């Protein structure tokens, strides 16, 4: 299925045109970053105007494995050409599944007539179209926005089979479950989340969305812990000295450790002191990679030059500007753009005091001339 015929390219585009802008999963030019960005701007909105924004998070159990193929084909039939439909029908037929129990694979596989095979480039598109058709029916049972503030909010944020419903009230999850059940989609009740974004509350800051905590400080601390765990696993690599080339060590560090540390870092709005702490943490990791220990000393600038690195705060700022521009170039109806527009549209009282950490305004206002020599511009 990876060798998809050429005519599927047009079908692929038509399928995405059937899908609402709220879906970021498997979609060209969309990622978890714009999902995390949306949640942080919604938190900033709640803080700015002292309102409570409710997010009902629904996660579906083994969604790829439970879709009804006949319903899927009925939906696809309205979108693709006859020859494309035949190919899709063929690809979904005679699907054989092997089961593994206690680590042992059963000798006799069985034929499955539900779900879509995973691991290829077509299945995510088929699933997204199927889910979109389901969510269209879900939207009919959701309450309509009751005031001007609620009308500006993105009503739904989706990434693959994770869907968040946004409003001033939580949605009736039982009704949503019943609707999804018609399409053989099962809601994982244990993973259903009810999050309240507010000025006074702090619990939401530890709520995880697409691998990122809504609170910046909390997310940074979590990223530090996760990256340190990854660094420790490779301890034997760092201490072998000249046996492994420095260039190889740094490649391993960037691929296996730094990538964890800076995941979705473009959504962070950090204070100067938080940036300095993060820079110090980054330098500490670089010293471990080069196996530099006391009493050996090295200046910060020499360390950066030796590792061909810059302060992590520069890397974060670069990614923040790049993500900001990337989102602005997307459709105005995507949740990330709607959440920013909602933030700047005043509907209630603006609370006086220090600006909220999650807003993008403070880092975006920093004079770009101080960092432009490090920043590479991209379209």
N, C-alpha and C positions, 0 to 999 in steps of 0.2 A: 504493500500500500504506500510505501514511501515514494515509489516511482509513479507518482500520480500522473495520469495523462494530461496533456497540455490544455485540453478543454476545461479541466477542473479549475484552472486559474480564474476564468470568468465566473464559474459557479461559486468559487471561494469568495469573490468580491460581492456577488449577489447575496450570498448567505449572510455576510456581515452587514449588508445594508438592511437586512431584516431584523438585526439585533440592536436593541436600544443602546444609547451612549453610556449608560450606567455600567455596562459590562467591560471590565478591563482585562480579564483573563484570556489568554491565547490570541489577543487582538494585536494587529500591527500598530506600532508606535504607542502602545499602552503597557503598563507594568504595575507592580505592587507599589511603586513610588508614588504614582498619582493617587492611589487609594489611601496610602498613609497620609499624604499631603492633605487630602480632603478631610480626614478625621481631625487633623490638627487645626485646620482652619475653622471647622465646626466648633471645636473646643474654644478657640479664640473668640468666636462669635458669642458663645454662651457667657464667656468671661467679660467681654466688652459691654454687653447690654444687660447683664445680670438676668439671664433667662435660662430655663432648663430645656435642653434639647435631648430628646429620648431616642436611643438607637436600639432597635431589636435585631440582634444578630442570629441568623439561622444557618445551620450547617447541615448538609444532606449526607446521609450515610451511603458510602459506595455508590455514588450517583451514576457513574459511568456504567456500572454493572447492573443497574436496575431499570434502565429506560426500556420502554415498550417499543420494539422495533417496528411494529406495524404502524403505530401512531407516528413514529419518526418518519417512516416512508411516506405516510399521508401528508405530513408537513412539508417534506422535501419535494414532493411531487408538485406543489404549488410554486416552487422556486426555480428548480433546475429543468433542463431540457430532457427529452425522453431518453436519449442515449446516455446522458449522465446518470439518470435515475436507474437505468439498467445496470450500470457499472457499480453504483452504490449498493443496489440490491444484491448483486453478486458478491461484493466484498463483505456484506453482512451475513451471508448465508453460510451454512455448514461450519459454524464456529465451534471448534473443539477446545475443551477446557480440561486441564490436568489439575487434580486436587492434591494438596500436600497436608498430611496429618502427622503431627509430632516430628516434622522434619523428613518424613518418608513420603515419596510421591506414589500415588495409587497407580497400579499397572494399567487400569482401564480408564481412558479419558471418556468424557461424555459430551454430547452435542448440546450447546446452549442456544436458546432462542430469544434471550433478552440481553440487554446491554450492548455496548459498542466496544470492539477490541481497542485496547490502549497500546501506546507505544509508537503510533504513527502520526503523520501530520494531518490526516483527515478527521480522525475521531474527535479532537477537541472542537472542530468547527461544527460537526454534526451534533455534538452534545450541547454546544452553546445555542444553536438554533432550536433544539428541542426544549432547552431550559427557558429560552426567551418566550416561546409559545405558551409554556406553563405559567410564567410570570405575568403574561398579559392577562390571563384569567385571574391571577392573584390580585392584580391591580384593581379589578372590578369590585373586589370585596373590601378594599382598604378605604378608610374614611378620607374624604377630600380635605385639603387644607382649609383651615377655618379663619385664618387672618393673613394679613400681608406678609408678616415675617415668615410664616410657614410656607407661603407660596414661593419664597425665594430660595428655600432650602432644597438641596437635591433629595428627592424622595427615596431613592434607592441607590445603593453602592454595591456592586457585585464584582467578585473575582472568582472565576470558574464556578464552583458549586457553593461558594460562600456568599450569602446575600444579607445586606444590612438595610433595614427599613428605617428611615429618618423622619422625625416629626416632633410635635410637642407632646405626643402621647405614644405609649407603646402600642403595637398592633396586637390583635387577637391571634396568638400563635396557633390556637386550636383550629380556627377557620383556615389559616394558611396551610396547616398540616392536611386538613381534609381535601383542600384543592389540589395540593401536590400529590396526594395519594391517588387521585384519579389518573395521574400519569405515571403511577408506579414509582414515584420518588418519595423516599422516606426521610423524615427529619430526625436528626440525632438530637433528641430532647436534652441529653446530658450536656451537649455543647451549645445549646441555645443561650444567648447572652442578652441581658437587659442592662444597658449602660446609660447613665444619666450624666450629661455634660452640664456643669454649672460653675458659677463663680466660687461658691463656698466649698463644693465637694472636691475631694482629692482622690477618691477611690478609682475614678475613671483613668487616672494617669497610668495605672498598672494594667489596664485593659490592652490585650494584644490584638492587633489587626494586621493581617498578612505578615506576621513575624516581627512587627514593630510595635512597641508600646506607645500609647498616645502621649504620655508625658516625656518630654525631651530628656530631662535629667535622668529619669528612670530608665529610659531606653539606652542612654549612653552607658550607664552603669552595667546594664545587662550585656551590652555589646563587649564591654571590657572583660566581664567574667567569661563569656563564651570564647572570646579570642585568646584569653590567657589559657583556657583549657586546651584549645587547639595548639597553642604554642608549647605547652608542657608535653603534649603527646609526641612532639617532634624533638624532644630534648636531646636525644642521642645524635640527631643531625647537627644541632648547634654546637655540641661540645667536641665534635670530632676534628676540630681545627683544620689543618691543611689537607686532610683526606678528602674533603668536599670543597669545591671551589666556592669562593664568596659569591660569585654571580649566581651559582646554582642555589645556594642558600637563600639569597634574596628573592629569587624566582619562587621558591617554595613558600617563603614568608608571605609574599604578595598574593599568591594563589590560595593558600590554605589558612592564613591567619588574618592578614590585613583585610581581605574580602569580607570576613566575618565582622571585623571591627567597624567597617565603614558601610555596612549594609543599610541602604536607605538614608545615608547620612545627609543627603540633599534636603531632607525634610526637617533637619535639626535647626533650631534657632537658639544659639548658645550665647551666654554672656562672655565677656572677655576673660573672666576668671575661670569659667568652665572650659574655654578653649585652651588656656594655658595649662590646666590640669591634664587635658587630653593630649596636648603636645608632649608633656612630660611623660605620660604613660606610653605614648608612641616611641619616644626616645629610649625608654627603659626596655621596650621589646626589641628595638634595633640593637641595643648593646648585648642583649641575650643572644640574638642571632649571630652576632660577630664574636660572641664569647669573650666580651670585654668585661673584666671584673676588677674590683679594687685589689691592689693599689694602682692598677693601670688607669690613667686618666685620658679623656678625650673631650675636646670642646664640642659644643652642640653643632657649630658650623662644620667642623671636620667630620663629625658623625654623619651629618646629612650628605656631605660631599662623598664620603666613602660608600654610603648606601644608595647614592643617587636618588635621594628623597628630599621632600620639602616638609616644613611644618604641617602637621595634619590639619590644622585650622585653615590653611590655604587650600588644601585638597577639598575640604568640606565646603568652603565658600564657593569654590569653582563649581562643584557639583550642585550647589544650591542655585546658583545663577543659571546653570545649564538646565536644570529641571524646571525652574521658573519660566524660562523662555520656551522650553519644550511644551509646557502646559498651555501657555498663552497662544501658541501656534496651533493648538488642537481646537476642535469644535467647541463653541461656547456652551454647548449643552452637556459637556462631560461634567461629572460631579466636582472635579477639582476646580474648574472655572466657576461653576455655580456657587460653590462654597466661598470662593474669594469675592465674587460679586455680592453675595449675601452679607459678608463681613463688612463691606464698605457701604451697604445700604442701611441707613439707620432707621430702626422701626420702634425702638423703645428708648429708655433713658440711657445715656452714655455714662458709665460709672467712672468717676474720677479716680486717679491713682496711677501707680506704675503700670505701664503697658504689660500685657501678658506675654510670657516667654514664648508661647507657641505661635505668635503672629510672625509673619514674614517681614514686617515693616522694618524692624530694627536692623537685622543683618543686611537687608536690601538697601538701606539708607547709607550704609558705610561707604565712604568715598572709594570708588572703584580704582582710583589712581594708586592707592596703597598696595593693591594686589594684582593689578593688570599685567605686570611683567611676568607673573606666574601663571596667568590664566590663558588657556587656549580656547579660542572661540570656535563654536561649531554651529552648523545650521540645524 
